[in-house]
């Protein structure tokens, strides 16, 4: 779970990922972006927008990602941590069992389609959750499962995610590592077990792993044994929780609220007589060979 620019294997994998990204974003995504841009009254593509913008406001983790220079791309989190909400009565009653050692919350977002999951994968999840007898498992899933679940496992089609994560009985969040899910987990101080599928989920998972509050399972190497072992590794080791709380303290320690930072930069651009309010990203003009370290 690391990247070493000196490794040819790592550089080759990056080349593969960049090639896929260029096809999906550079070609297919460009058409969608231009279509939307025309509706807004201009005819710029993705590269033009990024390279010519005075500043780009993006939603991503700034406080625990790898250090980087500030240029005309300002990266920050757009929303503060939510105020914890009360759990619905049925969920409260379910997790209040005195024999439970805590709650395991399982949710893979709205895009991951369980209807096309291989039967052996679903079977592995069910077997792993059924074996987790000392905990209460809340599984957010919309399909009808082919195998009976144990009484300590609850399935719901929609879950009040923030409320569940902020409950002090929640010990683990099993997730796809989408941006919103990771942010909510950090705010709640709950360690992660991730199975990333696409987009930014791999990067989010790797950051969480390297910060010490997550473990990762490859989506093509899922077995009931691996699932159960990874969950127990986190649940029975306080180090993951401690590192997550450390990251949360850094993440929430801000001079200004994210919305105030956004407002400041927008107003600064409006006040400025020049569009050059920050250094531009020269990497946009970088040739392919040095960019890929070949």
Beta strands, then each sheet from edge to edge (+ up, - down):
strand 1: 56-59
strand 2: 73-76
strand 3: 103-107
strand 4: 136-140
strand 5: 153-156
strand 6: 170-175
strand 7: 192-194
strand 8: 214-216
sheet 1: 1+ 2+
sheet 2: 5+ 4+ 3+ 6+ 7+ 8+
end
